[in-house]
Amino acid sequence: KNFEKIKKKNIIFINKRDFQEVTNKINFINSVNVKKIYPDKIIVTIIEDMPIGVYLNDNGSKDLLLENNKIIKNYIYTEDILPTISGEGAQNKFYKFYLTLKKTSLNLKSIKKFYYYDINRWDILLKDEKLIKLPVRNYEESILKFLQIYEESSFKKFKIFDFRIRDELIVR
């Protein structure tokens, strides 16, 4: 529907700016590449920003957080695929935290919920109901330690992995 205006133009007069005017209105689009193949073809490559989480506002509305640190306000999201993110200030702090998580081998699809505490600390609830309580500093190191012990049979029965105290792990 958004491209109807471009469809009626002659290929000679179409340029990248025409496509950018249309795609700038669509929040999910990161970039557009346009290549003309004369006499009658145009190849348009659109790179989308992937959604990484749903921020739950205090008022009950939801904001969709995208991979390039974009936020789509008041997004109507009904699926249960993406993790939820909550806590005052989490919306602004999540992207940096997400980049750190990507450096680890933690399967981001296994995460059910992120909770942010305003002391700059995160909790992660996995889909198997295991809770990881991270410290304020060096949380990447704690995640790596969790991944080392996560599959060990001696740790299977525990639901809470508390890394908040330096050089200690408290399990419950």
C-alpha positions, 0 to 999 in steps of 0.5 A, spaced: 500 500 500 505 504 501 509 503 495 503 505 490 505 512 489 512 509 486 509 503 482 506 508 477 513 512 476 517 511 470 524 507 472 528 512 470 525 517 475 525 513 481 531 514 486 533 511 493 529 517 496 523 515 493 523 508 497 526 512 503 520 516 504 516 510 504 520 506 509 522 511 514 514 511 516 515 504 518 519 503 524 521 496 523 526 498 517 533 499 518 535 500 511 533 500 504 538 499 498 535 500 491 538 497 484 535 499 478 536 493 472 534 497 466 529 497 462 524 494 467 526 492 473 528 494 480 531 490 486 529 493 493 533 490 499 530 492 505 534 490 512 529 490 518 530 491 525 529 485 529 524 485 535 528 483 542 523 484 547 517 487 550 517 493 555 511 493 560 509 500 562 506 501 569 500 504 565 499 497 562 501 499 555 507 495 551 513 498 548 516 493 543 524 494 543 528 493 537 535 490 536 538 497 534 535 500 540 529 503 537 523 503 541 516 502 538 511 506 543 504 503 545 505 497 541 499 491 541 503 485 542 499 479 543 504 473 542 508 470 547 515 469 543 519 475 546 521 476 553 518 481 557 522 487 560 520 490 566 522 495 572 523 502 572 528 505 567 529 498 564 527 501 557 533 505 557 538 500 560 536 494 556 540 495 550 546 495 553 545 489 557 542 486 551 549 487 547 552 484 553 548 478 553 549 477 546 557 476 547 555 470 551 552 463 549 546 464 553 540 462 548 536 468 548 530 464 546 530 461 553 529 467 556 522 469 559 523 475 563 528 481 564 527 485 571 531 491 572 532 494 579 534 501 579 540 500 582 543 498 575 541 490 577 538 485 573 534 478 574 533 473 568 527 468 569 528 463 564 522 459 560 524 453 565 523 457 571 530 458 573 531 465 576 538 468 575 540 474 580 545 478 577 550 483 580 551 490 579 558 489 576 561 484 572 554 480 570 557 478 564 562 473 568 556 471 572 552 469 566 558 465 564 559 461 570 551 460 570 552 457 563 558 452 566 553 449 571 546 450 568 547 443 565 550 439 571 546 434 574 547 437 581 544 443 579 538 441 576 534 441 582 535 448 584 531 454 581 534 460 584 542 462 582 544 468 586 550 471 584 549 478 587 555 477 592 562 477 589 565 471 588 559 467 591 553 463 588 547 462 592 542 456 590 535 455 592 
